[in-house]
Amino acid sequence: MDPQEIDVVVRNRGWKARLRGFFSPVPLLGWLLGALAAVILEHLVGEELSEVLGFSNIPMLFGISSMLKTPSMIPSSLLYVLSIYILPICIVARLSAVVANPAAEKLLTVSTLLSGVVHLGLLYAVLHFWTDVGDYRLITLRLMLIAIMVNLSLNVVNGYMGEFSCSHPGFMALGAYGASVFSLVLFVDNNKFTGAPLLPPELGPFLFPVGLVVGGMVAALGALVVAIPSFKTRGDYLAVISLAFTFIVKSLIENLEIVGGARGMSGEPAYANLPTVFIWTVLCVWIINNFVRSTMGKALNAVRDDETAASAMTVNTRETKIVAFLFAAFWAGVAGGLFAHVLRYVNPGTFGLQSLADVLAMLYLGGLNSVYGSIVGAVGLNLLSEALKPLEIYKWIIIPVLVILVMVYRPTGLIAFKDFDVEKILQPRRKVR
């Protein structure tokens, strides 16, 4: 490397170090305040700025779709994102660090729970204002939160336990139909089941969590059918049996006329609004994170690394795997119940090979054995899939190629084997010297 190239490298490293040092004092609380300022700014001036830049309306996904549809809109899209999101977030986050750091420290001193609630409240406010711009953002966000739940639950089995399961679409289907039947029978006037609702419809939103738990329990019972024969053996039997289970569930529902057969079921009440889906996603992340960090989670890792050694160290490997499998299936069933009530329609064709490919792609893109990875994989793949819709058929070429590249260069995923420490995330930041 000649002296000029060395000089360029040194300057680049110095620039990155200065930028990192400039933003290092900003805690998570500051970044959330910056994001909140950005989405409020979009509410105030988004339409006017969009009109000036040549958009017919506010860009729904940060202008990516506009850039792909009309390449001449690339400068306008970049300017919109820079003006509405990047600059406001960075400026407000950096300026608020003086107040945000003492506030974050005070909140943690009082209670980690209080600190978490405040941060989640700000995050929800950001998501609420962002989705309030259009229904497209709202449906996309709710489906993305459900995808996080599905990806996390699959990571328990395929990541932390080290097995390869293909049964999550089946669990989602059982949860979706279980929760749908619960809602339709008890709270909806319909001709398919009982006619008049068995309970006052006003109680529906309050008892909806019970319906989701029922859907999760139905999925867990289905998981027991897979787990009992699968975990008596070792090797790839789980993959084969779980794939067969998914096809059996799909075929069974297609032939059950009482639940609509291949036509599916519709008319589910609109109980799965943004606050409901957000709360269930937070609960899922919190509970699964505690589960994988618990003694049971350590036992799962031991089984994954060496089942014989784990058994020698008094770990009941079969019981551990069955409990983890049923636990993962329960959360997949809850996610399925939310999915059915977001779309207000459920169809067995939704839970086929395409669904299996999507959840596996999310998992191995984000990262195994990592709550961070599950969140990044679900959000990244869903946003990418929505943003690339204008490319039509080419979308189904680009996404698989990206997944293949990740599998080649990072076989365990983008963010694998990374601990999700809530207290560390909520801590104030100190300037890098």
N, C-alpha and C positions, 0 to 999 in steps of 0.2 A: 504493500500500500504506500503510495507516494505521499509527501508532506501535505499536499493540497487535500487529498482524501482524508487524511488523519485530522486535519483542521476542521473539515466539514463534520466529521463524526463527533469531534469534541464539542463543536458549537451546537449540534443537534442534541447531544446529551445534556449540555448546559441549559438549553432552552426547555427541555422536558423537565429537568430538575427544578428550574425556577417556577414553571407552571405547577408542578406537583407541590412545591413548597408554598406557593401562593394560596392553593385551595386546601392544603393539609389541615388548617385550623377549623374547617367547616364540618360540624357534626351532622349526623343524619337529620336531626331536627332542622338544621339550616337548609339542607337540600329540599326537605319537604316544604318549608316555607317558600323557597324559591319556586318550586313546582306549583304551589298554590297561587303564587303571584302570577305565574305564566298563564295558568288556565283562566284566572279571573281577567287578565289582560285580553285573552282571546275572546271572552264574552263581551268585553267593552269595545274593542276595536277590530275584532276578527273579521266581521263582515265587510267593514269599510276597507281594510287592508286587502282582503281577498279581491274586492272589486277593482281596486287600484292596480293590483298585480295581474288582473286578467282572468281570475277564477270566476266561475258561475256561482259558486258557493264556497263556504269554508272547507278547506281540504280535510277529509275525514281521517286519513292515516298519514299525517305529516307530509302530504303532497307526493308520496311515492307513487300512488296510482296515477296521478296526473302526469308525472314524469314519464311513466311507462306508456300511457295512452298517447301523450303528445310530447315528444322530446323537446320541442321548442319551449315548453313550460318548465324546463329544468331550472333556469336561473330564477324564475318567479317562485318555484317551490322552495328552493334553497334559501331565498331571501325571506320567505314567509316563516320557515322553521327557525332561521337565525333571529328574526325580529320578535317572534312570538314566544319561542321556547328557549333557545340556547342562551342568548344574551340576558333576558330577564332572570332565568334560573341562576346563571352564574353570578350576576351582579347582586341579586337579592340574597343568595346564599352566602356570598363572601361578606357583604355588609352586615348581615344578621349574625355572623359568627360571634361577634362581641357579646350579643345578648343570648344567642342560642346555646353557647357552651356553658355559661353559668346555669341557665335554665335546665339543660340536660343533666348537669351534675346534681342540681337540687332535686330534680324528679327521681333520679336514681337513689339519692340519699333517703328520700321519703319512702319510696317503694318501687321495686322493679315492675310490679304489676301496674302501678299508676303511670310510670314512664311508658310502658308498652301501650296502655290505653290511649295516652295522649298522642303518641306517634301514629297509632292506628287510626285515631280520629282525624288527624291531619291527612293521612293517606286516603281515607275514605272521602274527605272533602275534595281532595285533588281529583279522585276518580269521578265523584259526583258532578263536579263542574265540567270535567272533560267530556263526560257522556251526555251532559245536558244540551250539548250543541246539536246532536242528532240521534235518531233511533238506531242508525247503523252502528255508531260507536257503542251504544248501550248493549245491543245484542252481541256484538263482538267481544266486549269486555266480560259479559256474563259467561259466555262460552269459554273464554280464556281462563277465567277463575275455575270453572268446572274442570278444564283440562289440567290445571295444576293439581287438583285433587286426584284425578285419575293417574297422573304421572307419579305423584308421590306414593300412592298405594301400590302401583306396579313396582316402584323402586324398592319397596320393602322385600318383595319376592325376588326379583331379578337382580337387584343390586346388593342389598344387605344380606340376603339369604344365599345368594349365589346360584339360584336355580333359574330355569328358563320357562316362564309360564306364558301361554297364549290364551288364557281364559278370561282376561279382563273385559273384552266385549260382551261375553256371556254374562258376567257379573253385572255389568252396567245394564244389560237388557232385563235381567231379573229385578234389579233395583228400580228401573224405570217403570216396568209394568206393575210391580208391587205397590209403589207409591201412587201410580196413576189409578189403580183399582181402589186403593184406600180413599183417595180424594173423590173419585167419581161416585162411589157407593155412598159415602157419608155426606157429601156436601153439594152434589150436583143433581139437578133434575134431569134424568136420562132414561131412555127406554131400553138400554142394553142390560142393565142390572136390576135395580129395584124400583125404577120409576122415580118416585119422589125421594128426595134425600132423607137419610135416616136421622141426620142431625141438622140443626139450623145452620145455613150457609155462613152466617156471621161468625161461627166458631172456627171455620176453616183455616184462616191464617194463623190462629193460635194453636191449633192441633196439627198444623202442617209438619212441624218437627217430628211428631210422632209417626206420621206417614213416611218421612224419610228414614227414620229408624226401622220401621217395618220393612221398607225396601232394602235397607242394609242387611237386616236379619235374613230376608229371603235369599239375598246373594250369598251370605255366609253359609246358609244351609246348602246351597248349591255347591259352594266351595268344599264342604265336607264330603260331598260325593266324589270330588276329584282327589281330595287329600288322602282319604283312607286307603285307596289302592296305590296311589302314586308314591307315598312316603314309606311304603313297605319295601320299596326297591331303591336302587341308586342308578345314576346315569341320566339318560335323556328321556326316561319314561314320562316324567311330568310334562314335557313339551308335547309329546304325542297325545297323552290323555287329555291335557287341557285344550289342545286344538280341537280334538273330537268333541269335547264338552261344549265349546263355543258353537260348533255346527249343530249339535243336538238341541241346544237351547233355541237357536234361531229356527230350526225346523219345527220344533215343538210349538213355538209361538205362532208360526205361520199356519199351523193346522188347528189351532184352538180358536174356533169361531166366537167363543164367549168373550174373547179379548180383541176381536176384530180380525183375526187371522192375518193374512198377508196385507190386508188393507190398513191395518194398524188401528190405533185408538186416538181419538181427538176429543177436544172439549175440556182438557185439564184446566183447572182454575189458574189464574195468573198470580199464584202465590210466590213464585221464585223471582221477586224483584231484586234490584241491586243490593239493598241492605241485607236481605236474606242470604243471597249467594255469597256476599262478602263475609258475613259472619261465619257461615259454614266453612268457607275456605280457610279463614283464620283459625277456626277450631281444628280443622284437619291438619294444617301445618303444625300447630302447637302440639296436638296430641301425637302425631306421627313422629315429630322431632323428639318429644320426650320418650316415646317408645323405643326409638333406635338408640337413644343415649342411655337407656336403662339397662339393667342386668340382662333382660331379655334381648335387647339389641346387641349387647356384647356377646351373648351366647350365639346369636345369629351369625355374627362375624366369625366366631370360632368355628361354627359348622361350615361356613363358606370356605374358610381357609384350609381346614383339615377335619373332616367329619370324624375320622377315626381317633385323632388326638382329642377332639372335643368330647367324644364319648368316654375316652379314658380319663378325662378330667371331670367326670360325673355329670356332664351335660346330657340331659335326655333329648337326644337329637330329634327323634321322631315327634315327640310332644312339642318341642320348640318350633319345628317347621310347620306343624299343623296349626298351632296358635297364631303364628305370624301369617300364614296363608289365609286363615279365616278373618283375621284382623284386616288384612289388605282387601279381601273381598267385600267386607262390610263397607269400607270407605268407597270402593268402586260402586257399590250398590247405592249409597247415598248420592254420589255424583250422578248416577243414572237417573235417580228420582228428580234431582234438580234439573237435569237436562230435559226430561220429559215436560216439566212444568215451565221451563223457559220457552221451549218451542210450542208448548200446548198441543203437542202431537207426538206420538211415538209409533215407530214402524220397525218390524224385525229386520228389514233390509239395512237399517242404519248400523246394525251391530255385526257386520260381516267382516270380510277380509280387509276392506278399506279401513275400517275402524281399527282393526288389529295393526295394520301397517302404520297408521297415524300414531298410536300410543307407543309402539316400539321405536318409531323414529324420534318422538319426543324424548323418550327415556335415554336412548343412546346418543342423541345429540347433546342433551344437557349434561349428563354425567351420572355414572353409577355411584351408589353409596353416598349420595350427597343431596341434602334438602335444597341447597342452593342450586345444584344442577337440575333438579326436577322443576324448580320454578323457572329457571332460565330456559330450559328446553321447551316447556309448555308455552311460555310467553313468546319466545323467539320463533318457534315453528308456526304458531297460530298467526302472529303478525306477518310473518313472511308469506304464509299461504294466502292471507287476505290481500296483502300488498301486490302479490304477483298475479292476481285474478285477471287483470287486463291482458296478460300474455297468453291466456287460454291454455292450449295444449302444451306450450313450452314450459308452463309452470310445473307440469308433472315430469319434466326432464330436469329442470334446474334443481328442484328440491331433492330428488334422489341423488343427483350428482354431489350436492353439498353434503348430504348425509354420508355418502361413500367416502368423500374426502376426509370428513371428520373421523370416520372409522379407520381410515388408513393411517392418518397422522396423529390422531388422539383416540386410540381404541376404547378407552374408558369414558370418553365424552369430554366436553369443554371444561366442565367444573366437576371433577370427580374426587371422591374421598376427602371432602372438605366439611369440617364440623360447622354446624349452624348454632353459634353461641349468641343467644339473644342479648345477654348483658354486654358483651363486647360490641355488638352492633349499636346499642343505645348509648354507649359511653361518649362523653365529650372528647374533643380532639385537641391535640397540642401541636403547635407549629413545628414542622421539621426544620432543624437547624443545619 
